[in-house]
Amino acid sequence: MKILIAEDDDISRKIIRTIVSRLGACDTVVDGAEAVEAFELAWEDGQPYDLILLDIMMPDVDGQEALKQIRQIERQMGIRGKQEVKVIMLTALDDPRSVVEAYYRGGANAYLVKPIDTEKLKAELKKLNLLPAGHEPQGMK
């Protein structure tokens, strides 16, 4: 699995990377503009991301806007449905308005509140068919 982590906080980025790096190759960026650029470059290289963990509150381009741009790029490329990259939005705020924005307007697949709980992340990955039932990489138990 190929994973992109878009998180502006150094400590959060390192913790998330530690958790998900056992699942596959991880790239990290610090804002939404870099996330969109990394997403495009991955497709150009023929190695698209399977999962993007996208913080909502970031400088320059926030996670909500980055997600909208990513989904727009996918539409332009004819990528739809199951072919779309799976996106889990991350935030320190448990704000219902952000949830609505992420799911219904942005096209997020899941939403987690930080600090990231490994069990909740595993549950979301299983729902997204990114972590087969009974398969738990070492260190994610």
NUTORPA-399964 format. One record per residue (C-alpha): residue number from 1; z, x, y. Coordinates in nm, 4 decimals, always signed. Example, Ala and Ser with C-alpha at 12.3 -4.5 7.8 and 13.67 -1.06 7.14 Angstrom:
2
   baba          z          x          y
      1    +0.7800    +1.2300    -0.4500
      2    +0.7140    +1.3670    -0.1060
% end
This chain:
141
   baba          z          x          y
      1    +0.0000    +0.0000    +0.0000
      2    -0.0761    +0.1183    +0.3534
      3    +0.1787    +0.0231    +0.6194
      4    +0.1860    +0.0413    +0.9994
      5    +0.5195    +0.0312    +1.1815
      6    +0.5018    -0.0532    +1.5525
      7    +0.8484    +0.0000    +1.7006
      8    +0.9429    +0.1606    +2.0323
      9    +1.3046    +0.2428    +1.9416
     10    +1.3283    +0.5813    +1.7644
     11    +1.6275    +0.4931    +1.5478
     12    +1.4883    +0.1542    +1.4408
     13    +1.1499    +0.3143    +1.3655
     14    +1.3120    +0.5795    +1.1436
     15    +1.5268    +0.3248    +0.9585
     16    +1.2311    +0.0936    +0.8945
     17    +1.0162    +0.3857    +0.7814
     18    +1.2895    +0.4998    +0.5419
     19    +1.3055    +0.1519    +0.3897
     20    +0.9315    +0.0891    +0.3487
     21    +0.8009    +0.4410    +0.2847
     22    +0.8839    +0.3927    -0.0827
     23    +0.6141    +0.1250    -0.0942
     24    +0.3263    +0.3385    +0.0272
     25    +0.1797    +0.5443    +0.3083
     26    +0.3360    +0.4686    +0.6485
     27    +0.2019    +0.5299    +0.9961
     28    +0.4135    +0.4713    +1.3056
     29    +0.3301    +0.3865    +1.6660
     30    +0.5506    +0.3130    +1.9665
     31    +0.3763    +0.0222    +2.1405
     32    +0.1364    -0.2647    +2.0912
     33    -0.1656    -0.0868    +2.2363
     34    -0.1222    +0.1937    +1.9824
     35    -0.0802    -0.0653    +1.7057
     36    -0.4112    -0.2304    +1.7915
     37    -0.5833    +0.1077    +1.8115
     38    -0.4379    +0.2197    +1.4763
     39    -0.5453    -0.1122    +1.3195
     40    -0.9038    -0.0651    +1.4421
     41    -0.9192    +0.2998    +1.3349
     42    -0.7925    +0.2152    +0.9867
     43    -1.0762    -0.0366    +0.9414
     44    -1.3303    +0.2129    +1.0768
     45    -1.2054    +0.4692    +0.8240
     46    -1.2360    +0.2137    +0.5428
     47    -0.8610    +0.2219    +0.4766
     48    -0.7166    -0.0898    +0.6404
     49    -0.3463    -0.1638    +0.6533
     50    -0.1951    -0.4010    +0.3998
     51    +0.1154    -0.4612    +0.6114
     52    +0.2085    -0.4277    +0.9775
     53    +0.5741    -0.4400    +1.0839
     54    +0.5441    -0.5287    +1.4507
     55    +0.8311    -0.5269    +1.6996
     56    +0.8009    -0.8076    +1.9521
     57    +0.9572    -0.6333    +2.2521
     58    +0.7698    -0.3102    +2.3314
     59    +0.6474    -0.1467    +2.6515
     60    +0.2935    -0.1882    +2.7836
     61    +0.1492    -0.4267    +2.5228
     62    +0.4212    -0.6266    +2.3444
     63    +0.4086    -0.7310    +1.9801
     64    +0.2958    -1.0869    +2.0525
     65    -0.0066    -0.9662    +2.2482
     66    -0.0846    -0.6938    +1.9934
     67    -0.0840    -0.9535    +1.7149
     68    -0.3211    -1.1782    +1.9101
     69    -0.5571    -0.8841    +1.9617
     70    -0.5400    -0.7854    +1.5936
     71    -0.6201    -1.1408    +1.4815
     72    -0.9076    -1.1559    +1.7326
     73    -1.0521    -0.8314    +1.5937
     74    -1.0256    -0.9722    +1.2423
     75    -1.2129    -1.2883    +1.3470
     76    -1.4849    -1.0761    +1.5085
     77    -1.5167    -0.8796    +1.1831
     78    -1.5320    -1.1984    +0.9751
     79    -1.1943    -1.1303    +0.8121
     80    -1.0164    -1.4523    +0.7245
     81    -0.7363    -1.5911    +0.5087
     82    -0.6100    -1.3632    +0.2330
     83    -0.8139    -1.0719    +0.3679
     84    -0.6126    -1.0660    +0.6923
     85    -0.3491    -0.7980    +0.7278
     86    +0.0015    -0.9262    +0.6557
     87    +0.2179    -0.9061    +0.9680
     88    +0.5958    -0.9248    +0.9802
     89    +0.7273    -0.9606    +1.3341
     90    +1.0539    -0.7831    +1.4134
     91    +1.2937    -0.8551    +1.6960
     92    +1.6497    -0.7931    +1.8035
     93    +1.6604    -1.1460    +1.9461
     94    +1.6973    -1.4499    +1.7233
     95    +1.5033    -1.6617    +1.9726
     96    +1.3347    -1.9802    +1.8392
     97    +1.0681    -1.9584    +2.1114
     98    +0.9660    -1.6138    +1.9842
     99    +0.9430    -1.7503    +1.6301
    100    +0.7114    -2.0312    +1.7419
    101    +0.4984    -1.7882    +1.9398
    102    +0.4744    -1.5410    +1.6498
    103    +0.3874    -1.7965    +1.3827
    104    +0.1850    -2.0645    +1.5495
    105    +0.0096    -1.8844    +1.8303
    106    -0.0074    -1.5306    +1.6974
    107    -0.0653    -1.5753    +1.3277
    108    +0.2355    -1.3817    +1.1971
    109    +0.3119    -1.4098    +0.8261
    110    +0.6872    -1.3583    +0.8563
    111    +0.9641    -1.2919    +1.1065
    112    +1.2762    -1.0767    +1.0660
    113    +1.5688    -1.0177    +1.3008
    114    +1.6911    -0.6590    +1.3427
    115    +1.8770    -0.4760    +1.2147
    116    +1.6483    -0.5105    +0.9143
    117    +1.8232    -0.6237    +0.5995
    118    +1.6594    -0.4630    +0.2950
    119    +1.7104    -0.7730    +0.0783
    120    +1.5491    -1.0023    +0.3355
    121    +1.2579    -0.7616    +0.3757
    122    +1.2097    -0.7482    -0.0023
    123    +1.2127    -1.1288    -0.0166
    124    +0.9430    -1.1509    +0.2526
    125    +0.7304    -0.8864    +0.0802
    126    +0.7511    -1.0839    -0.2448
    127    +0.6486    -1.4055    -0.0642
    128    +0.3484    -1.2194    +0.0793
    129    +0.2569    -1.0851    -0.2661
    130    +0.3067    -0.7288    -0.1442
    131    +0.5984    -0.6596    -0.3765
    132    +0.5488    -0.7938    -0.7275
    133    +0.8468    -0.9748    -0.8779
    134    +1.0622    -0.7314    -1.0737
    135    +0.9091    -0.4319    -0.8942
    136    +1.1546    -0.2593    -0.6654
    137    +1.0681    +0.0924    -0.5565
    138    +1.3488    +0.3434    -0.5922
    139    +1.5764    +0.3230    -0.2903
    140    +1.4976    -0.0429    -0.2110
    141    +1.7565    -0.1818    -0.4493
% end
